[in-house]
Amino acid sequence: MSSSLPQGWEEKELIEFIDFNPKESIKKGTVSKSIPMACLSEYCKTISEYEEKEFKGGTKFRNGDTLLARITPCLENGKTAFVDFLDEKEVAFGSTEYIVLREKEKISDRHFIYYLSISPQFREIAIKSMTGSSGRQRVQNDVLFKEKFILPSDISEQKRIADILSAFDDKIELNNQMNQTLENIATALFIDSLSDKESFMETTLDDLVDIKYGKDHKHLDDGTMPLYGSGGIMRFVNDFLYDKESILIPRKGTLGNLFFIQKPFWTVDTIFYTEIDTTKVIPIYLYYLLKRFDLANLNVGSAVPSLTKQALNALKLEIPNIIVQKKVSDILASLHNKILGNIEENQTLKKQRDTLLPKLMSGEIRV
């Protein structure tokens, strides 16, 4: 063993440290909680939604397990989460494209395993191991399980590392919960404003906005401008595609995941951006109006949920005149600015966490 190892750390194959895909049982036909891949947010520890459905098959897991997407592009996009919402001894199930990671008793800590799974070293090895046809590549389990990592042998040190990193994620989750409350208040106010239809007129989305495609970002350098995909911010880049207020509408993926943007941004081709005619509609008003539609009903995809410009352009809307819009929009803007403040704080927290993570996971910083 190398003399450069941090004191108290040792080199181990992952299979010695992690219980991969542990056996669990759910009787077929039982209605159980289910976590499809779409319920996992990108680069987010918390699982915020689930379904309840009849079990016919799938990967099974329980509280304390880490779910790691093993298929492209979900793995590269950061779909990895920690299960903590189930009842005691409850078993749930999900996509067959998950690898389940569980702690080994007296050897590893469950939260430490989650942070190991999102560390750059782990992800690089997992991604490099992928094989298969284009667009359907999967992690080679045998390669990943037998990979050697330098890890702290003392569980208490593992827990201290995980506690530091968890503090960032806990604050991020608190901000997310605050934003959900603010969003609920804004939505309630908007719905209340629709009670008087006297000044409303019928129109289509095509009359209010020009829907634009996103573009490739591989040529862009890192910078300060957010780059959006259908799951949210993917990275920050040095150029922008559009610099006015815009509503982003997913083209592929989670179709109800709308974003209202007020600063310069770039989008990839999985999400549309909109150039809004502000003489006819106030952007934030339109954002809350569109949120009331179930855009999934416009889905034209089979394997991957998809929207088209044609379907969106034909969407029928009812809007009041600009004066009426402005009364409610001023309040919506105030609430939305608070939401944006929390989002920006979360981005700072994520950067700080991601800077610390490899240093803590390698023993460069000891706790």
C-alpha positions in Angstrom: 0.0 0.0 0.0 1.3 3.4 -0.9 2.9 5.5 1.9 1.1 8.5 0.5 -2.3 7.3 1.8 -3.9 9.5 4.4 -3.5 8.1 7.8 -6.4 5.7 8.7 -7.4 5.3 5.0 -7.0 2.2 2.9 -7.4 1.1 -0.7 -10.5 -1.1 -1.3 -12.5 -2.4 -4.2 -16.0 -0.8 -4.1 -17.6 -4.3 -3.7 -15.8 -4.5 -0.3 -17.2 -1.1 0.8 -20.6 -1.0 -0.8 -23.5 -3.6 -1.0 -24.6 -3.3 -4.6 -28.1 -4.1 -5.7 -29.0 -5.8 -2.4 -31.9 -8.2 -2.5 -35.4 -7.0 -1.5 -38.8 -8.4 -2.0 -42.1 -7.0 -3.1 -45.0 -9.3 -3.9 -46.2 -8.9 -7.5 -49.5 -7.0 -7.7 -48.8 -5.1 -4.5 -49.4 -1.4 -4.7 -46.1 0.2 -3.6 -44.2 3.5 -3.9 -42.4 3.9 -7.2 -39.6 6.2 -8.2 -39.4 6.3 -12.0 -36.3 8.0 -13.5 -38.3 11.2 -14.2 -38.7 11.7 -10.5 -35.0 12.1 -9.9 -33.8 15.7 -10.3 -30.3 16.3 -11.7 -27.6 16.9 -9.1 -30.1 16.8 -6.3 -29.8 14.5 -3.2 -33.5 14.7 -2.3 -36.3 12.7 -3.9 -39.2 15.1 -3.9 -41.9 13.1 -5.7 -43.0 9.5 -6.2 -45.9 7.5 -7.6 -47.9 4.7 -6.1 -48.6 1.8 -8.5 -48.9 -1.9 -8.8 -45.5 -3.7 -8.6 -44.8 -5.8 -11.8 -41.1 -5.5 -11.7 -38.2 -3.1 -11.2 -35.3 -2.3 -9.0 -36.1 -2.5 -5.3 -34.7 -0.3 -2.4 -35.4 1.1 1.0 -34.4 4.1 3.2 -30.7 4.8 3.3 -30.0 3.5 -0.2 -28.5 5.6 -3.0 -30.0 5.3 -6.4 -27.5 5.8 -9.3 -28.7 6.0 -12.9 -26.6 3.6 -15.0 -27.8 4.6 -18.5 -26.9 7.5 -20.7 -27.7 10.4 -20.6 -29.1 10.1 -17.1 -25.8 9.2 -15.4 -23.9 12.0 -17.2 -26.7 14.5 -16.3 -26.3 13.7 -12.6 -29.4 11.6 -11.7 -28.3 10.2 -8.3 -30.4 10.5 -5.2 -30.6 9.4 -1.5 -33.7 7.5 -0.4 -35.1 8.9 2.9 -38.8 9.3 2.5 -40.1 5.7 3.1 -41.5 4.3 6.3 -39.4 2.0 8.5 -38.8 -1.3 6.7 -40.8 -0.2 3.7 -39.5 -1.3 0.3 -40.1 0.8 -2.8 -39.2 0.1 -6.4 -38.2 2.0 -9.5 -36.5 2.0 -12.9 -34.5 -1.1 -13.9 -31.8 1.4 -15.0 -30.8 2.1 -11.3 -27.9 0.7 -9.5 -28.7 0.6 -5.8 -25.9 1.3 -3.4 -26.2 0.4 0.3 -23.8 0.6 3.3 -22.1 -2.5 4.7 -22.6 -2.8 8.4 -19.6 -1.6 10.5 -17.7 -0.8 7.3 -19.4 2.1 5.5 -21.8 5.0 6.2 -24.8 5.5 4.0 -24.5 9.2 3.5 -20.8 8.9 2.8 -21.7 6.4 0.0 -24.0 8.9 -1.5 -21.3 11.6 -1.6 -18.8 9.1 -2.9 -21.2 8.3 -5.8 -21.4 11.9 -6.9 -17.7 12.5 -6.5 -15.8 13.3 -9.8 -13.6 10.2 -9.5 -16.5 7.9 -9.1 -18.5 9.4 -11.9 -15.6 9.5 -14.3 -15.0 5.8 -13.7 -18.7 4.9 -14.0 -19.1 6.9 -17.3 -15.9 5.4 -18.8 -17.2 1.9 -18.1 -20.3 2.4 -20.2 -20.9 0.2 -23.2 -23.7 -0.4 -25.6 -25.3 1.1 -28.7 -25.4 4.9 -29.1 -28.0 6.5 -26.8 -28.5 3.3 -24.8 -25.1 2.9 -23.1 -25.0 1.5 -19.6 -22.5 1.2 -16.8 -20.6 -2.2 -16.7 -21.4 -3.3 -13.2 -18.5 -5.7 -12.9 -16.0 -2.9 -13.9 -17.4 -0.4 -11.4 -17.8 -2.9 -8.5 -14.1 -4.0 -8.7 -12.7 -0.5 -9.1 -10.3 0.4 -6.2 -10.8 3.6 -4.2 -8.8 5.1 -1.3 -11.3 5.4 1.6 -11.4 6.2 5.3 -11.7 3.0 7.3 -13.1 4.7 10.3 -16.9 5.1 10.0 -16.8 8.1 12.3 -14.6 9.9 9.9 -16.9 8.9 7.0 -19.8 10.4 9.0 -18.0 13.6 9.7 -17.3 14.1 6.0 -20.9 13.3 5.1 -22.2 15.7 7.8 -20.2 18.6 6.4 -21.5 18.0 2.8 -25.0 17.3 4.1 -25.1 20.7 5.7 -25.0 22.3 2.2 -27.7 19.9 0.8 -29.9 20.5 3.9 -29.8 24.3 3.3 -30.5 23.8 -0.4 -33.5 21.6 0.4 -34.8 24.2 2.9 -34.5 26.9 0.2 -36.4 24.6 -2.2 -39.2 24.2 0.4 -39.4 27.9 0.9 -39.6 28.4 -2.8 -42.4 25.9 -3.1 -44.3 27.9 -0.4 -43.7 31.2 -2.3 -44.7 29.5 -5.6 -47.9 28.2 -4.0 -48.8 31.8 -2.7 -48.1 33.3 -6.2 -50.2 30.6 -7.9 -53.1 31.2 -5.5 -52.9 35.0 -6.1 -52.8 34.4 -9.9 -55.8 32.1 -9.8 -57.8 34.6 -7.7 -57.0 37.2 -10.4 -58.8 35.1 -13.0 -62.2 35.4 -11.3 -63.3 38.4 -13.3 -63.3 37.5 -17.0 -64.9 40.7 -18.2 -61.7 42.2 -19.8 -60.3 38.9 -21.1 -59.8 38.0 -24.7 -59.1 34.8 -26.5 -55.8 34.3 -28.3 -53.1 31.6 -29.0 -49.6 31.3 -27.8 -48.3 31.9 -31.3 -49.8 35.4 -31.2 -47.8 36.2 -28.0 -44.4 34.6 -28.4 -41.9 33.4 -30.9 -40.7 29.9 -29.8 -37.0 29.3 -30.4 -34.8 26.2 -30.3 -31.8 25.9 -28.0 -28.3 25.3 -29.4 -25.3 23.2 -28.7 -23.0 24.4 -25.9 -19.9 22.2 -26.3 -17.9 25.1 -27.8 -18.7 27.4 -24.9 -16.2 28.1 -22.0 -17.2 28.2 -18.4 -18.5 31.6 -17.3 -21.3 33.2 -15.3 -24.4 32.8 -17.5 -26.7 29.9 -16.8 -27.2 27.2 -19.4 -30.5 25.5 -19.2 -31.7 22.0 -20.1 -35.2 20.5 -19.5 -34.0 19.6 -15.9 -32.8 23.1 -15.1 -29.3 24.7 -14.9 -26.7 22.4 -16.4 -23.6 24.7 -16.1 -22.5 28.3 -16.4 -21.1 29.5 -19.6 -19.3 32.6 -21.1 -22.0 33.6 -23.7 -25.7 34.0 -24.0 -28.3 33.0 -26.5 -30.9 35.5 -25.4 -30.8 38.4 -22.9 -34.5 39.5 -22.4 -37.2 38.0 -20.2 -38.2 34.6 -21.4 -40.2 31.5 -20.5 -38.4 28.2 -21.1 -40.5 25.3 -22.2 -39.1 21.7 -22.3 -39.0 20.2 -25.7 -38.0 16.7 -24.4 -38.2 15.2 -20.9 -40.3 16.5 -18.0 -42.8 18.6 -20.0 -44.2 20.6 -17.1 -40.9 22.0 -16.0 -41.2 25.6 -17.0 -38.7 28.4 -16.1 -39.1 32.1 -16.1 -35.7 33.8 -16.8 -34.9 37.5 -16.4 -31.2 37.5 -17.1 -29.0 36.5 -20.1 -29.0 32.7 -20.6 -28.2 29.9 -23.0 -30.5 26.8 -23.7 -29.7 23.4 -25.2 -31.9 21.7 -27.7 -34.0 19.8 -25.1 -35.7 23.0 -24.1 -37.4 25.9 -26.1 -36.9 29.6 -25.2 -39.5 32.3 -26.1 -39.2 35.8 -27.4 -42.2 37.5 -25.9 -44.3 40.3 -27.4 -44.4 42.6 -24.3 -47.0 44.9 -26.0 -49.5 42.1 -25.6 -48.5 40.2 -22.5 -46.4 40.7 -19.4 -43.8 37.9 -19.3 -44.3 36.9 -15.7 -48.1 36.9 -16.2 -47.8 34.5 -19.2 -45.5 32.3 -17.1 -48.1 31.8 -14.4 -50.8 31.3 -17.1 -48.8 28.6 -18.8 -48.1 26.8 -15.5 -51.9 26.2 -15.3 -51.8 24.0 -18.4 -50.9 20.3 -18.4 -48.4 20.4 -21.2 -48.0 16.7 -20.9 -51.3 16.4 -22.8 -49.5 17.8 -25.8 -46.9 15.0 -25.8 -46.1 13.6 -29.2 -43.2 11.3 -28.0 -43.3 7.6 -27.3 -40.1 6.6 -25.5 -39.2 10.2 -24.5 -42.0 12.8 -23.7 -41.7 15.5 -26.4 -43.4 18.8 -27.4 -43.5 20.5 -30.8 -43.6 24.1 -31.7 -46.8 23.4 -33.7 -48.6 22.1 -30.7 -47.5 24.9 -28.4 -48.2 27.6 -31.0 -51.8 26.4 -31.3 -52.4 26.5 -27.5 -55.5 28.6 -26.8 -55.3 31.2 -24.0 -57.5 33.8 -22.4 -55.7 37.0 -21.2 -56.9 40.4 -19.9 -55.5 43.7 -21.1 -52.1 44.9 -20.1 -53.4 47.2 -17.3 -55.2 44.3 -15.6 -52.2 42.1 -16.1 -49.9 44.7 -14.5 -51.8 44.8 -11.2 -51.2 41.1 -10.5 -47.8 41.0 -12.2 -46.3 43.5 -9.7 -47.1 41.2 -6.8 -46.0 38.1 -8.7 -42.7 39.8 -9.5 -42.0 40.5 -5.9 -42.6 36.9 -4.9 -40.6 35.6 -7.8 -37.6 37.8 -6.9 -37.5 36.1 -3.5 -37.6 32.8 -5.3 -34.7 33.8 -7.5 -32.7 34.9 -4.5 -33.0 31.4 -3.0 -32.1 29.8 -6.3 -29.0 32.0 -6.6 -28.0 31.1 -3.0 -28.5 27.4 -3.9 -26.1 27.8 -6.8 -23.5 29.3 -4.5 -24.0 26.5 -2.0 -23.7 23.9 -4.7 -20.4 25.4 -5.9 -19.1 25.4 -2.4 -20.2 21.8 -1.8 -18.7 20.7 -5.1 -15.4 22.4 -4.4 -15.1 20.8 -1.0 -16.4 17.3 -2.0 -13.3 16.0 -3.9 -11.0 17.4 -1.2 -12.9 15.7 1.6 -13.4 12.4 -0.4 -9.7 12.1 -1.2 -8.4 13.0 2.3 -6.8 16.2 1.2 -8.9 17.9 3.8 -9.2 15.9 7.1 -12.1 16.3 9.6 
